[in-house]
């Protein structure tokens, strides 16, 4: 877009139509994409949020038009043999009072950790738009963000819970 503006300015009057029309079309397309309900932009990609017509999912999340994640009601996440339960089912003697989730995405893991009795959940997500989408698609009665506040941290692999920066978003959740 910057190149089209530069060509329009540097090209003079004779190229106004040649560069102006495509530039106007590009600006209009970007405006429509940016103001459409259910679409947000992150530093990494375009996120599209669509309601699910089924009862096993609440929302579908696409990144750059590719299906990426989905949110589900807590009873669906807690079903036997669910991947979200696997860590808890395989470690039954661990009380899981403090849980760290790297790559929290839409918050399904946070909901399951709280449902398993976690008193504190540190959920790190590098993409601030994913975190915003997660908060906007929480169905009624789901306790994903109960007691959660958002902070900033470094990327997941170097997150320590004490080093704030602007490169990543984190939820800190505590049960009341």
C-alpha positions in Angstrom: 0.0 0.0 0.0 2.9 2.4 0.8 4.4 1.6 -2.6 1.1 2.5 -4.3 0.9 5.8 -2.4 4.5 6.6 -3.3 3.9 5.9 -7.0 0.7 8.0 -6.9 2.7 11.0 -5.4 5.8 10.6 -7.5 3.9 9.7 -10.7 2.3 13.1 -11.1 -1.1 13.8 -12.7 -0.6 11.6 -15.7 -0.6 8.4 -13.5 -3.4 9.4 -11.1 -5.9 7.1 -12.6 -3.4 4.3 -13.2 -2.4 4.2 -9.5 -5.3 5.9 -7.8 -8.0 3.4 -8.7 -6.1 0.3 -7.5 -5.0 2.2 -4.4 -8.6 3.2 -3.6 -9.8 -0.4 -4.2 -7.1 -1.7 -1.8 -8.0 0.8 0.9 -11.7 -0.1 0.6 -10.9 -3.8 0.8 -8.8 -3.3 3.9 -11.4 -1.1 5.5 -14.1 -3.7 4.9 -11.9 -6.5 6.3 -11.0 -4.5 9.4 -14.6 -3.5 10.3 -16.3 -6.8 9.6 -17.8 -8.4 12.8 -15.9 -11.5 13.9 -12.6 -10.5 12.3 -9.7 -9.1 14.2 -6.0 -8.7 13.3 -3.0 -9.7 15.4 0.6 -9.0 14.8 0.8 -12.5 13.3 -2.4 -13.1 11.3 -6.1 -12.4 10.6 -8.4 -14.0 13.1 -11.9 -14.9 12.2 -14.4 -16.0 14.9 -17.5 -17.9 13.8 -20.3 -19.3 15.9 -20.7 -23.0 15.8 -24.0 -24.5 14.7 -23.3 -27.6 16.9 -23.6 -28.2 20.7 -20.1 -29.7 20.9 -18.4 -26.4 19.9 -19.2 -22.8 20.7 -16.9 -21.0 18.2 -14.5 -21.8 15.4 -11.4 -19.7 15.1 -9.6 -19.4 11.8 -6.1 -17.9 11.3 -5.6 -16.4 7.8 -8.6 -18.4 6.6 -7.3 -21.7 7.8 -9.3 -23.5 10.7 -7.1 -23.1 13.7 -8.9 -23.6 17.0 -12.4 -24.1 18.4 -13.9 -23.4 21.8 -16.1 -25.9 23.5 -18.4 -26.0 26.5 -16.7 -27.3 29.6 -18.7 -30.6 29.7 -17.4 -31.4 26.2 -13.8 -30.6 27.3 -14.2 -32.8 30.4 -15.4 -35.9 28.5 -13.5 -39.1 29.1 -10.5 -39.5 26.8 -10.5 -35.8 26.0 -7.0 -34.5 25.2 -7.7 -31.6 27.6 -8.0 -34.1 30.5 -5.0 -36.2 29.6 -2.5 -34.5 31.8 -4.8 -34.6 34.8 -5.9 -38.2 34.2 -2.3 -39.4 34.0 -1.2 -37.7 37.2 -4.0 -38.4 39.7 -1.9 -37.9 42.8 -0.8 -34.4 41.7 -3.3 -31.8 43.1 -2.5 -29.4 40.3 -2.9 -26.3 42.5 -0.6 -24.2 40.2 -0.8 -24.7 36.5 1.4 -23.2 33.7 -0.1 -23.3 30.2 2.3 -22.2 27.4 0.3 -21.3 24.3 -3.1 -20.8 26.0 -4.8 -20.0 22.7 -8.5 -19.7 23.2 -8.6 -20.7 26.9 -9.9 -24.2 26.7 -6.9 -25.4 28.8 -7.5 -22.7 31.3 -11.1 -23.8 31.8 -10.1 -27.4 32.3 -7.3 -26.4 34.8 -9.8 -24.4 36.8 -12.4 -27.2 36.6 -9.7 -29.6 38.0 -9.3 -27.3 41.1 -6.3 -25.3 40.1 -5.9 -22.4 42.5 -3.6 -20.5 40.1 -3.3 -20.7 36.4 -0.5 -18.9 34.5 -1.6 -19.0 30.9 0.9 -17.5 28.4 -0.2 -16.6 24.9 2.1 -14.7 22.6 -0.7 -13.4 20.4 -2.7 -10.6 22.1 -5.5 -11.0 19.5 -6.0 -14.7 20.4 -6.3 -13.8 24.1 -8.9 -11.1 23.2 -10.8 -13.6 21.0 -10.8 -16.1 23.8 -12.3 -13.6 26.2 -15.0 -12.6 23.7 -16.2 -16.2 23.0 -16.7 -17.5 26.5 -20.2 -18.9 26.7 -22.4 -18.2 29.7 -21.6 -20.3 32.7 -18.0 -21.1 31.6 -15.5 -20.0 34.2 -12.5 -19.6 31.9 -11.6 -16.1 33.1 -13.0 -16.2 36.6 -10.5 -14.4 38.8 -8.2 -13.8 35.8 -6.2 -10.6 35.1 -4.1 -10.0 32.1 -0.4 -9.1 32.2 2.4 -9.0 29.7 5.3 -11.4 29.6 8.0 -12.6 27.3 7.5 -15.4 24.8 6.4 -18.8 26.3 9.8 -20.5 26.2 11.4 -17.8 28.3 8.4 -16.9 30.5 9.2 -16.7 34.2 6.2 -14.9 35.6 8.4 -12.0 36.7 9.7 -10.5 33.5 7.2 -8.1 31.9 7.6 -7.0 28.3 5.2 -6.3 25.5 5.8 -9.4 23.4 3.3 -11.8 24.9 0.1 -11.8 26.8 -0.7 -13.8 30.0 -3.6 -14.6 32.1 -3.2 -15.0 35.8 -6.1 -16.9 37.2 -6.9 -17.6 40.9 -10.0 -19.3 42.2 -11.9 -17.1 44.7 
